[in-house]
Amino acid sequence: MINAEIIRQYIKNKDPISEEDLIKIIYYDSPASLTKTEIKSVLNQLVKEDKILLTHENGIATYNYIK
């Protein structure tokens, strides 16, 4: 499983980043064989823990880094 802090760093470096782009980056860069569903699950957990912010605008989900 990918470390949640690694995902936060991806978001911090690309802030803001669309959900689609973020999942693609993690999916192709991850050394572990993760499914897109597993990645989305980690993202949802980070949102619940208030470690990243999820917004929707014009039907596009975007993640932002929270310090």
mmCIF file of the C-alpha atoms, coordinates in Angstrom:
data_MODEL
# 
_entry.id   MODEL 
# 
loop_
_atom_site.group_PDB 
_atom_site.id 
_atom_site.type_symbol 
_atom_site.label_atom_id 
_atom_site.label_alt_id 
_atom_site.label_comp_id 
_atom_site.label_asym_id 
_atom_site.label_entity_id 
_atom_site.label_seq_id 
_atom_site.pdbx_PDB_ins_code 
_atom_site.Cartn_x 
_atom_site.Cartn_y 
_atom_site.Cartn_z 
_atom_site.occupancy 
_atom_site.B_iso_or_equiv 
_atom_site.pdbx_formal_charge 
_atom_site.auth_seq_id 
_atom_site.auth_comp_id 
_atom_site.auth_asym_id 
_atom_site.auth_atom_id 
_atom_site.pdbx_PDB_model_num 
ATOM 1  C CA . MET A 1 1  ? 0.000   0.000  0.000   1.00 0.00 ? 1  MET A CA 1 
ATOM 2  C CA . ILE A 1 2  ? 1.224   3.500  -0.764  1.00 0.00 ? 2  ILE A CA 1 
ATOM 3  C CA . ASN A 1 3  ? 2.034   5.760  2.145   1.00 0.00 ? 3  ASN A CA 1 
ATOM 4  C CA . ALA A 1 4  ? -0.503  8.546  2.676   1.00 0.00 ? 4  ALA A CA 1 
ATOM 5  C CA . GLU A 1 5  ? 2.300   11.083 3.177   1.00 0.00 ? 5  GLU A CA 1 
ATOM 6  C CA . ILE A 1 6  ? 3.640   10.287 -0.289  1.00 0.00 ? 6  ILE A CA 1 
ATOM 7  C CA . ILE A 1 7  ? 0.226   11.115 -1.725  1.00 0.00 ? 7  ILE A CA 1 
ATOM 8  C CA . ARG A 1 8  ? 0.174   14.378 0.235   1.00 0.00 ? 8  ARG A CA 1 
ATOM 9  C CA . GLN A 1 9  ? 3.556   15.266 -1.277  1.00 0.00 ? 9  GLN A CA 1 
ATOM 10 C CA . TYR A 1 10 ? 2.236   14.634 -4.797  1.00 0.00 ? 10 TYR A CA 1 
ATOM 11 C CA . ILE A 1 11 ? -0.618  17.027 -4.027  1.00 0.00 ? 11 ILE A CA 1 
ATOM 12 C CA . LYS A 1 12 ? 1.680   19.604 -2.426  1.00 0.00 ? 12 LYS A CA 1 
ATOM 13 C CA . ASN A 1 13 ? 3.966   19.593 -5.470  1.00 0.00 ? 13 ASN A CA 1 
ATOM 14 C CA . LYS A 1 14 ? 1.089   19.928 -7.960  1.00 0.00 ? 14 LYS A CA 1 
ATOM 15 C CA . ASP A 1 15 ? -1.372  21.941 -5.830  1.00 0.00 ? 15 ASP A CA 1 
ATOM 16 C CA . PRO A 1 16 ? -4.117  22.034 -7.016  1.00 0.00 ? 16 PRO A CA 1 
ATOM 17 C CA . ILE A 1 17 ? -4.382  18.811 -9.002  1.00 0.00 ? 17 ILE A CA 1 
ATOM 18 C CA . SER A 1 18 ? -7.379  17.122 -10.572 1.00 0.00 ? 18 SER A CA 1 
ATOM 19 C CA . GLU A 1 19 ? -8.450  13.774 -9.209  1.00 0.00 ? 19 GLU A CA 1 
ATOM 20 C CA . GLU A 1 20 ? -7.984  12.135 -12.602 1.00 0.00 ? 20 GLU A CA 1 
ATOM 21 C CA . ASP A 1 21 ? -4.413  13.434 -12.993 1.00 0.00 ? 21 ASP A CA 1 
ATOM 22 C CA . LEU A 1 22 ? -3.479  12.539 -9.422  1.00 0.00 ? 22 LEU A CA 1 
ATOM 23 C CA . ILE A 1 23 ? -4.750  8.978  -9.727  1.00 0.00 ? 23 ILE A CA 1 
ATOM 24 C CA . LYS A 1 24 ? -2.867  8.532  -13.018 1.00 0.00 ? 24 LYS A CA 1 
ATOM 25 C CA . ILE A 1 25 ? 0.387   9.804  -11.494 1.00 0.00 ? 25 ILE A CA 1 
ATOM 26 C CA . ILE A 1 26 ? 0.124   7.564  -8.443  1.00 0.00 ? 26 ILE A CA 1 
ATOM 27 C CA . TYR A 1 27 ? -1.029  4.569  -10.494 1.00 0.00 ? 27 TYR A CA 1 
ATOM 28 C CA . TYR A 1 28 ? 1.926   4.751  -12.887 1.00 0.00 ? 28 TYR A CA 1 
ATOM 29 C CA . ASP A 1 29 ? 4.595   5.910  -10.385 1.00 0.00 ? 29 ASP A CA 1 
ATOM 30 C CA . SER A 1 30 ? 3.762   3.538  -7.555  1.00 0.00 ? 30 SER A CA 1 
ATOM 31 C CA . PRO A 1 31 ? 6.163   0.621  -7.086  1.00 0.00 ? 31 PRO A CA 1 
ATOM 32 C CA . ALA A 1 32 ? 3.298   -1.388 -5.602  1.00 0.00 ? 32 ALA A CA 1 
ATOM 33 C CA . SER A 1 33 ? 0.596   -2.793 -7.804  1.00 0.00 ? 33 SER A CA 1 
ATOM 34 C CA . LEU A 1 34 ? -2.314  -0.646 -6.682  1.00 0.00 ? 34 LEU A CA 1 
ATOM 35 C CA . THR A 1 35 ? -5.687  -0.433 -8.300  1.00 0.00 ? 35 THR A CA 1 
ATOM 36 C CA . LYS A 1 36 ? -7.270  2.919  -8.997  1.00 0.00 ? 36 LYS A CA 1 
ATOM 37 C CA . THR A 1 37 ? -9.972  1.982  -6.481  1.00 0.00 ? 37 THR A CA 1 
ATOM 38 C CA . GLU A 1 38 ? -7.338  1.490  -3.760  1.00 0.00 ? 38 GLU A CA 1 
ATOM 39 C CA . ILE A 1 39 ? -5.785  4.862  -4.572  1.00 0.00 ? 39 ILE A CA 1 
ATOM 40 C CA . LYS A 1 40 ? -9.181  6.554  -4.414  1.00 0.00 ? 40 LYS A CA 1 
ATOM 41 C CA . SER A 1 41 ? -9.789  4.880  -1.040  1.00 0.00 ? 41 SER A CA 1 
ATOM 42 C CA . VAL A 1 42 ? -6.567  6.375  0.364   1.00 0.00 ? 42 VAL A CA 1 
ATOM 43 C CA . LEU A 1 43 ? -7.537  9.784  -1.040  1.00 0.00 ? 43 LEU A CA 1 
ATOM 44 C CA . ASN A 1 44 ? -10.960 9.539  0.619   1.00 0.00 ? 44 ASN A CA 1 
ATOM 45 C CA . GLN A 1 45 ? -9.327  8.649  3.930   1.00 0.00 ? 45 GLN A CA 1 
ATOM 46 C CA . LEU A 1 46 ? -7.014  11.676 3.694   1.00 0.00 ? 46 LEU A CA 1 
ATOM 47 C CA . VAL A 1 47 ? -10.021 13.915 3.028   1.00 0.00 ? 47 VAL A CA 1 
ATOM 48 C CA . LYS A 1 48 ? -11.833 12.485 6.076   1.00 0.00 ? 48 LYS A CA 1 
ATOM 49 C CA . GLU A 1 49 ? -8.739  13.148 8.207   1.00 0.00 ? 49 GLU A CA 1 
ATOM 50 C CA . ASP A 1 50 ? -8.604  16.766 6.919   1.00 0.00 ? 50 ASP A CA 1 
ATOM 51 C CA . LYS A 1 51 ? -5.124  16.243 5.473   1.00 0.00 ? 51 LYS A CA 1 
ATOM 52 C CA . ILE A 1 52 ? -6.182  17.180 1.929   1.00 0.00 ? 52 ILE A CA 1 
ATOM 53 C CA . LEU A 1 53 ? -9.097  19.177 0.582   1.00 0.00 ? 53 LEU A CA 1 
ATOM 54 C CA . LEU A 1 54 ? -11.448 17.882 -2.105  1.00 0.00 ? 54 LEU A CA 1 
ATOM 55 C CA . THR A 1 55 ? -13.422 20.409 -4.139  1.00 0.00 ? 55 THR A CA 1 
ATOM 56 C CA . HIS A 1 56 ? -15.728 20.019 -7.123  1.00 0.00 ? 56 HIS A CA 1 
ATOM 57 C CA . GLU A 1 57 ? -16.027 22.674 -9.793  1.00 0.00 ? 57 GLU A CA 1 
ATOM 58 C CA . ASN A 1 58 ? -17.713 22.228 -13.160 1.00 0.00 ? 58 ASN A CA 1 
ATOM 59 C CA . GLY A 1 59 ? -17.860 18.482 -12.561 1.00 0.00 ? 59 GLY A CA 1 
ATOM 60 C CA . ILE A 1 60 ? -14.102 18.187 -11.946 1.00 0.00 ? 60 ILE A CA 1 
ATOM 61 C CA . ALA A 1 61 ? -12.826 16.901 -8.611  1.00 0.00 ? 61 ALA A CA 1 
ATOM 62 C CA . THR A 1 62 ? -9.686  18.703 -7.454  1.00 0.00 ? 62 THR A CA 1 
ATOM 63 C CA . TYR A 1 63 ? -7.421  18.052 -4.479  1.00 0.00 ? 63 TYR A CA 1 
ATOM 64 C CA . ASN A 1 64 ? -5.562  20.725 -2.554  1.00 0.00 ? 64 ASN A CA 1 
ATOM 65 C CA . TYR A 1 65 ? -2.820  20.397 0.028   1.00 0.00 ? 65 TYR A CA 1 
ATOM 66 C CA . ILE A 1 66 ? -3.651  21.353 3.615   1.00 0.00 ? 66 ILE A CA 1 
ATOM 67 C CA . LYS A 1 67 ? -0.700  22.437 5.761   1.00 0.00 ? 67 LYS A CA 1 
# 
